[in-house]
Amino acid sequence: MKAMTYRRYGGPDVVTLANVPKPTLKPNEVLIRILATTVTSADWRARSLSMPGGFSLFGRLVFGLLRPRQPILGTELAGIIDAIGPAVSRFRVGDEVIAFTGGRFGCHAEYRAIAEDGMTALKPENLSFEEAASLSFGAMNALPFLRDQARIRRGDHVLVVGASGAVGTAAIQIAKHFGAVVTGVTSTGNVALVQSIGADRAIDYTKVDFATTGDSWDIILDTAGTVPFKRCEMSLKPGGRLVAVQGSLGQWLGLGKPSRKSGKRVITGVAAPTPEDLRTIADLAAKGELKPVIDRVYPLEDAAKAHAYVDTGRKRGSVVLRVVG
Ligand SMILES: NC(=O)c1ccc[n+]([C@@H]2O[C@H](COP(=O)([O-])OP(=O)(O)OC[C@H]3O[C@@H](n4cnc5c(N)ncnc54)[C@H](OP(=O)(O)O)[C@@H]3O)[C@@H](O)[C@H]2O)c1
């Protein structure tokens, strides 16, 4: 099958078209013919080893010490079930599905095998394959951070920094689903987008620093890595939580964290979504509460161009790869 592969770390041009064996099916797996996938910030990090402050060595431990362990990138997909293993009961050949492979990658190809009880769900019928492929990366990270770690509640005031990216656009819509009042921090060109997906208010960070507005929030979710606790301490309400999605090593180690007396918390680490979360996300999309945001679409073979665009760090929502067999 066709796949976009990388055999060494580096710039977008390390990603090249290759012919690789089609996955073989285990009894509990489904084989998905991929119609669309995306290039995300995770693909950029795994390809380039660009890691948040302090994590450069950690990248090699995760992705492969000398060379990439998994040569095919891609964390999410939408497609059609092409074959099923003999023990599969939840899916049938021909089902239209989405899947999230996260750190296991492997979606920048014509086919991907996934366990039927893994992160696979029926594709919402109201979405195209390209829209459906863009659904999970941002939401599978935003949902566990907001619901399980920050314990978002109806009426909470939530600030999303980096509101136009994949995680940010999902976080705004998921926070609205939970009944929060949401402010998005974004650049001038993305203010209208952030409002269009439900933010009650947008702050243009090129003009206003949210930390100087005198306003405060229950949850500040930072996807841009620009909000150490010190910067937002006064912008958190009593009991407030800073969710450092792009956390630094210092934040992971608990350096500079608030005193227990303050009641404020810093949450960081890696999101831990479940297969049930993917079904929740698909349901939200089916109801129109979660709308995928697509920035650009490239053919699979142009994955290197898509990577170059993602490398700018300025994409809006998702960058899709269309897979034509
Ligand atoms: N901890 C985890 O488990 C986890 C999971 C997923 C992602 N992440 C990390 O989260 C980060 C965001 O991921 P993503 O996929 O959402 O990235 P993305 O889609 O590339 O979006 C990044 C966004 O950041 C915005 N931005 C850049 N500088 C900013 C600033 N100074 N203030 C506010 N916004 C700014 C950009 O918007 P403008 O053009 O408007 O500036 C852009 O839309 C990445 O570092 C990724 O590695 C962590």
The ligand as an ORCA input file, in Angstrom:
! r2SCAN-3c Opt
* xyz 0 1
  N      -0.346     17.387     26.621
  C      -0.907     16.742     25.633
  O      -1.352     15.584     25.785
  C      -1.030     17.420     24.294
  C      -1.933     16.935     23.363
  C      -2.081     17.602     22.150
  C      -1.324     18.720     21.867
  N      -0.422     19.141     22.787
  C       0.380     20.341     22.514
  O      -0.507     21.446     22.486
  C      -0.011     22.436     21.611
  C      -1.117     22.920     20.682
  O      -1.496     21.877     19.836
  P      -2.450     22.146     18.598
  O      -2.534     20.861     17.877
  O      -3.678     22.811     19.006
  O      -1.543     23.176     17.761
  P      -1.914     23.968     16.426
  O      -3.147     23.417     15.837
  O      -0.685     24.047     15.624
  O      -2.304     25.440     16.943
  C      -1.431     26.256     17.544
  C      -2.167     27.580     17.710
  O      -1.434     28.354     18.640
  C      -1.748     29.700     18.363
  N      -0.723     30.559     18.943
  C       0.581     30.666     18.599
  N       1.180     31.570     19.405
  C       0.223     32.022     20.274
  C       0.220     32.950     21.341
  N       1.317     33.609     21.692
  N      -0.941     33.166     22.014
  C      -2.063     32.507     21.678
  N      -2.113     31.616     20.657
  C      -0.989     31.387     19.967
  C      -1.835     29.787     16.854
  O      -2.821     30.746     16.535
  P      -2.469     32.223     15.973
  O      -2.058     32.015     14.549
  O      -3.743     32.956     16.149
  O      -1.346     32.747     16.811
  C      -2.292     28.381     16.446
  O      -3.627     28.373     16.014
  C       1.190     21.810     20.895
  O       2.359     22.287     21.486
  C       1.038     20.331     21.167
  O       2.297     19.677     21.198
  C      -0.260     18.534     23.994
*
